């Protein structure tokens, strides 16, 4: 076959050669599959909505459920107070993210120290993570919220007590995630860094942690989502947060709609983080399947 062969000649205008018949068939097949998937998704959604309509909304008890949990008037009346309390939850969450990050990183580094001289520190860090991963968070809240003010003999703001309780509990979880990420980095990376003259701290900062962070991000986001929910428990310390404000409104109206309002606020806070976690996990999976360097 010579270069003058019509099969090798470029398309008119100097563009790419026209697609072959086989490629056109493949494109048509993918287009049909895509259309079929869209139609199936629409049909399944309609069927599911019909089942919900018949089995839930059309039942005799739905009117009572709607009145007790989904009253729009009570929701609008309770929203300002619940929102003010929700801002307190956000304050505790923001402070806890900082304190948990610092404490968890220190604990994780202590657990990864090499050498027999650091054995007491490793045992102390391991005991901390074992203890507070086993303690239910609500018990930690009670111990911190009522025990520490009793010991010091002074009143402490519920926000500070809530941050302390969240930090003690979630630092143990996050420290284990960080430690697993650090140990997932191949030992040859440390050896290469030490061969270049970097010390232990420099190796950890410039070589190990940047690689470990990519593997740690999805589980760290999951811990962050759990933290978002658990800050709602600080109401047991006397803080007027979203849950406490909703409980106050419920006691006045004898209607549970304010609880639903508070729950929706927490869901709206968590949804962006969940979507980012899913996107980042899928991105990492695509890069691994493509053979990219992580």
N, C-alpha and C positions, 0 to 999 in steps of 0.2 A: 504494500500500500504506500503510495507516494504522497508527499505533502500536498500535491494538487488534487488529491482524492476529495470529492464533494463531502464525504462523511466527516473529514477533518476541517473543512473550511468553516471559518467563523460565521456567525449569523450576520445578517445585513446590518450595517451601522456600526460594525466593529464590536458588538456585544458578545455575550457568552453564547455557546451553541444552544439550540432549543432543546428542552427536555425530551428524553426518549419516551417511547410508548410505555415502557415498563414503569418509568418514574411517574408518568401521568396516571397510570393505573393505581400506583401507590398513593398518590395525592388524593385521588378520588375515593379510595378505600378509607383513608384517614378522615376525609371530610364526612363520609357516610357514618363512620364510627362516632365522630364527634356529634353529629346531628342526632344519632340514635341515643347517645348518652344524655344529651340535653332533654330529649323527649321523655326518656325513662325517669330522669330526675324530676321533671314537672309532673309526670303521672304519679310517681310515688309520693310526692309532696301533697298532691290533691287527695290521694287516698288516705294519707296519714291525717290530714286536716279533717277529712270526713269522719274518720274513726274518732278523733278527739271531740268533734262536734256531737256525735251521737252518744259516745260513752261518758263524756264529762259535762259538756255545756248543757245538753238536753236532759240531764238527770234532775230529779226533783230537788235534790239538796244543793244544786249549784247556786241557786239564788241566795241561800243562806250563807254559803261560802263567800260569794261575791260581796255580800253586805258586811260580813265580819272581817274580811281580809283585803278587799279591793274597793273600798269606798273612795271615789275620787275627791269628794268634798273634804273628808277627814285627812286624806293624804296631802292636799294643798294647805290645810290649816296646820298640819304637823311639820311640814317641810322646813320652814325657817328655823324652828328650834332643833330639829334633828340635824340640819345642815351646820348649825353653830357647834353642836356636839361633834359632828364629823370632822370639823376643822381641828378639834383637839386630838382626835385619833390621828389625823395627818401630821400633827406636830410630834406626837410620840413616835410615829413611824419614821419621820425624817431624822429625828435624833437617834433613833435606834439603828438605822442603817449605818450611820457613822460609827457608833460605838461597837456595834456587832462586827463591822469590817475590821476595826483595829484590834479588838480582843481576839477574834477568830484567827487573824493572820499571825498574831503573836503565839497563840496556842499551837497552831499548825506548824510554825517554824520550830517551836520547842520539841514537838513530837518527831521532827525530822532531823534533829541534831545527831551527829555521829560521835562515837567515842564513849568509853565507859565513864568519863568524868561527868558527862551530862545525863547519866542514868537517873538521878533523882528528879531532874527537870522533866525528863520524858515520862516518868511514872506519875508525876504531879499532873502533867497535861493530860495523860491518858485517863487518870482518875476523874479529872474534871469533866472530860467529854462523856465518860461512862455514867457519871452521876446525873448530869443535867439532861442527857438524852433519855434517861430512865424516868426522871421526875416528870409527872404531868404538869403542864404549864400552869394550870389553875392553882396547884399546890404551891408552886414557886411564887405566884402572885400573892397568895395568902401569907407565906413565910416572909416575903420581902415587904409587903404592904403593911402588915401588922407587927411583924417581928422587929424590923429595924427601928421604926419610931419608938417602940417600947424599950429597946436597948439604949438608944441615945437619949430618950426622954424628951424628945422634941417632935413637933409636927413637921412632916415633910410633905411637899406638894405631891399630889397623886401623879402628876406628869413625870416627875423625877423617879418616883417609885416604879411607875410603869416602864420607863426606859430601863431601869436597873433589872427588872424581872425579865423583860424581853431580851436584854443583852446576855444575861446569865444563861437563858435557855437556848437561844438561837446561835450564840457564839459556839456552843458545843456542836451543833449540826453543821454550821458553816465551816468550822475548823476541820471537820472530817472531810468535807468536800475539797477544801484547799489542800489538805494533806494528800488526798487521793490524786488530785491534779499534779501536785509536785512529784509524787512518786511515779506518775505515769510518764514523765519525761525520761527518755532513755539515759542511762548512766553515762553513755559516751559523750553526751552534751556537757555534763559536769567535768569529765576528764579533759575534754578539749578546752574548756574554759580555764581549768587549772593549769593546763599546759601552756596557755597563753599568758600566764602570770596573774590571773584574777584570783582574789581571795574568796572565801566562802560567801561572805555577804555580797560581794560584787557578782559572783556567779549566780547567786539566788536572784538578785535584782535584775541583772541584764540578760541572763540566759534562761534560767529555769522558769521564773514566774511569767514572763511573756508567753512562753509556749504552753504553760499549764493553764493560763487564763482562758485560752480558747476551748480547752476541754472542760473547764469548770463552769463556763457561763450557763449552759442549760440547767444543771442542777442548782446553781446559785439562784437563778430566776425562779425556780420552783420554791426554794426556801423563802424568797422574797414575797411570793404570792401567799404562802402560809403565814408569814409575818403580818401581811396586810390584814388577814382575817383575825389573827389572834390579838391584835391591838384593840379589838372591840371588847375584849374581856376586862380592860382596865376599869370598867364601870364598877366592878366589885370593890375597888379601892376607894370609892366615893367620888370618882371623877365624873363630871357631867358630860359624857361623850355622847355619841350618836345612840348607843343602846340605852343609856340612862335617860336621855331625852325622850326616846320612843316609849320607854317604860312609863315615864311620867305622863305622856299623852294618853297612853292606853288606860292608865288609872283614872283619867278624867272622862274619857269617852266610852270606856268599856268596849273598845273596838281594837282589833289587832292590826289595822292598816298601818299605823306608825312603824311597827316592826318590819313590815314589808318595805316601807320607804327606806328605812335604815339598811335593810339587806340589799336593796337595789343600788344604793350609794356604794356599798362595798363591792358589789359586782361590777359596777362601772369603773371602779378603781382598779380591779383586778384584770378586766378584759384586755386592756392594752398590753399589759405585761405578759399575759398568756399568749396573745398573738405574736408579740416580739419573740418570745421563747420558742414558739412553733416555727416561726420564720428562720430563726438562727439555727435551730436544730436541723431543719431541712437543708439549709445552706451548707452546714458542716457535712451532712450526709452526701450531698451532691459533690462536694469537693473530695471527700474520701473515695467515692465511687469513680471519680474522674482521675484518681491517682495524684491529686495535688498534694503539695507539702503543707502539712498543718503546722 
